[in-house]
Each structure stands twice: as structure tokens, then as C-alpha cells.
Amino acid sequence: MSRQTSLGPKQFEQLQEIYRAACRVRSQLPESHPASVTATRLIAAFTGQDAEQQGAREAWLREVRPAGHA
């Protein structure tokens, strides 16, 4: 019996690229810039953490393969 995931490899790669782009935006702009604030919120949504608690930001992208239905 095979296990199906809710995301295929292409969609997972797209999510990784969105996450990396948000990290680049946040690192290149001041914290008060609206794009940086939005990037910080997006990163927090990806990691499931508050903006202040982003120690292991990429952990979920490296270690977790989403499966099932949300």
C-alpha cells in the first residue's frame, strides 16, 4: 500500500522557493518596511511560530513532508 501526500514534489519545491524568497526579502530590507513585515508573517506561518520565535525556520521544509488533508 502506497502512502499519498497532499503535495506533490513540484508543489513542495514551490513552497520551498516561496519560503526562501521571504527570507531574502526579510534579510535585505529594514524590519519596518512593509514587505519585510509581510515576509516575517509569511515565515511565521510556514514555521508555525510567532515572529519572535523563529529559531528553526527551515526545519519543517527539510524534515517534514506534508501528508494527508488539511
N, C-alpha and C positions, 0 to 999 in steps of 0.2 A: 504494500500500500504506500503510495507516494504522498508526501506532505505538500500541500499547496500554500503559497504565500499570497497575501493580498496585493503585494507589489512585485512586479517583475524586475529583472535586472536593469532594464533601461529606466524605469521609473525610480528605482533606488539610486541609480547613478545621477539622475536629475535632482533628486533631493540632496544628495551629497554636494552637487555643484551649487545649488541654491544656498546651502549652509556655508560653503567656503566663500561664496560671494558676499554673504552677510558679514562674515569675519573680516574680509578685506575692507569692506566699507567702514566697519566699526574701527579698524585699526588706522585708517587713513584720514578720518575726519574727527574733529573735536567732539567730545561727548554731548555737547549742547546742540549740535547740528541735527536737524530733523531726520535726516537719512541715517545718522548714527543711532539715534534713539529708536528708530524703527528697526534697524538691524539688530540692536540689542534685544528688542522684544521678540524678534523672529528667532534669534538664537536661543532665547529663554524658552520659547515654545518648542523648539526642537529638542532641547535637553530636559525639559520638564522641571526646570529650576527657576527660581527668581533671578532677576538680572544680577543681583549681588552675589549669587552663589554659583558661579559658572566655572568651577574648578576643572571638571572633567567634560569639557564642552563637546569633544568629538567622540566620546566613549560610545554613545549609542550608535553612531554611524559605523564604527569599527567592529563592535561586538554583537550588536543585535540585528537580526534580520526580522523585520516585522512579519507576522503571520496571523491568519485569521481575519476576522471582520472587526472594524472599529465601530 
